[in-house]
Each structure stands twice: as C-alpha cells, then as structure tokens.
Amino acid sequence: MKFTIYQESRPGKRANNEDRLAHCYSRDALLTVVADGMGGHYYGEIAAQIAVQVMVESFQREATPGITDPFMFLQKAMTNAHRAILDFTDAHSLKDSPRTTCVACIVQDNIAYWAHAGDSRLYLMRSGKVLYHTRDHSRVQLLIDQGVINAAQAAVHPERNKVYSCLGGRQAPEIEFSRKTPLEAGDVLALCTDGLWGVIPGEVIAVALKTENLIQAVPALLNQADSRGGPSADNLSIVAVRWEDSYVEASGGASSLVSTQTMSRDTITTKLDAFGRNPNYKTELTEDEIERAIDEIRSTIQKYSK
C-alpha cells in the first residue's frame, strides 16, 4: 500500500475537546477512525477515547497483516466499543450514559470499507469533487429525507446537533455500512466531525484536499473552519488519506507518504494520542483525574482486548 495521511484535532472555541481520532496500518491494511464524544464533564471524551481505543486495539490484534472480513471487523469493533462504554457507565453508576459518534474505514487491496453511527462523516473525493459522503444519523437529516426542510434550513435548525444513533446509548446503535468501494490513485478519504463539515461545505473540503500536500492543506482547512465557526466554534477533527498507486517524490517540506511494502507481516504502526496527553485536547481535568481516567479506560476495555 502507498498513501499519504495526516490527522489533526482542535478544540475550536470550546473549553474542552471531546473529539478523538486515530489511524493504524499494517503491511496490507489501513484503519482510520474518528469519534465525537457527547456528555457532561469529561465523560463525552472518555466515550470517544474508549471507542477509538477499542477500534485500534481490535485492528492491532486482527490485521495479520490483512483483515479477513472488513465489514465484520467494523461491526464487531463498533459493537464492542458500544458495550465497553455501557460497562463504564454501569461501573461508575452514571445517571446518563456518555455517548459518541463514530466513523471508521478499512482500506486493503485498493478497496475501501466504512461504517458509521451518528453524524461524523466520511467523504470520498476524486479530482476535487465529492464522490460520496455518509448519511448523517440525525433528526435534521430525517427532515431533509422527508422533504420538510432543505439543506440551507438544516444548517441553522435548532436540532441540528441531535443524533438518533451513537455508541454508548441505551439503545443499540444503528451502524450503517458502505459497499465495497474500489479506490483510484489520487482519491482522498476524509473522516471528520461536524465541527468541520458543519461550517465548510463538502465541495470546499474536496477542493482544499485536492493538493498533494496534506500537511499544509489540512491545517489550512481547519483554520478556515475555526474562523467560520465564530465564537461558538465546535471541536473540529479530521483524518485525511490520499491513496497512491506509485511513489511520488515529496515537493519540499515534510512528507506524510507511507509505503508499507517493506513492512514485516507482524508490524503495526499506530497514531493514537493517550487520553488527556495531546495539547490539542484541552481538558478541565487535573493530572490526577487524567491518570485515573486512563486507568478506568484501560480497565473498561480490557475484556474486549482478547
């Protein structure tokens, strides 16, 4: 596999960042995942952290070096993440379960497989245009589908942030799957939270990420979203991947090009920030609370790490 990849998360104008994101790859498979936590105090970010860690650790166990059944993997990992969040809720006798959206994608053999619950999105872009994006599991999307409101009205609807499917809720999540989608050289996959796509149209995202240098394009896109979001700008996060079929020399500056051809079968590379350790994740927690949260997350997902 050959691809370029870059991920970044920012708090926007919020006091805390409840988004979490990661990517992980073996010689033959790539996983990208984004989660947007919902809930009071720090529990939303814990729900998102649990979801991302369960997905990553599942990949680390099962990518040997490929995933046998990508759709089955996504279903099982998301379901286990949902159950792990419920376990955390019960263990701490929380009145309201923390919840998180989740969108994840597996790419192997030049084919993309993705699944999502909630309104964090995946875009597939080709030649600077949106080829496909996931359908939000939100109340306003249902109103759009019913013809009650249009996209412009949805953007300012008072219930635009309410979702009907997520991980961690008392109802089982509605997990929606893609079809097997072949990728072409130059295709871009972007997984992002609503803090980005809610203020930047997909067509603008596609043009911005058409450039080969994702290390420059992604931060510029987040700057634009942060500015457009105004004084109440939400957390904004993105993992962007450009699929490559041949090596491209870096045109100056840092390169995010990855070639897995020389990786051994048992090697896994992961980019996942520890809870509360990324300076982009502003948190109101003390160091003691962060340490306790890390221990609680590890304890919660331990039984799903087998």
Helices and strands as residue ranges (DSSP letters): E 2-10, E 19-25, E 30-38, H 43-62, H 70-91, E 99-108, E 111-117, E 121-126, E 129-133, H 139-145, H 151-155, E 176-177, E 181-182, E 188-192, H 194-197, H 202-208, H 214-229, G 230-232, E 236-244, E 257-259, E 269-272, H 287-301, G 302-304
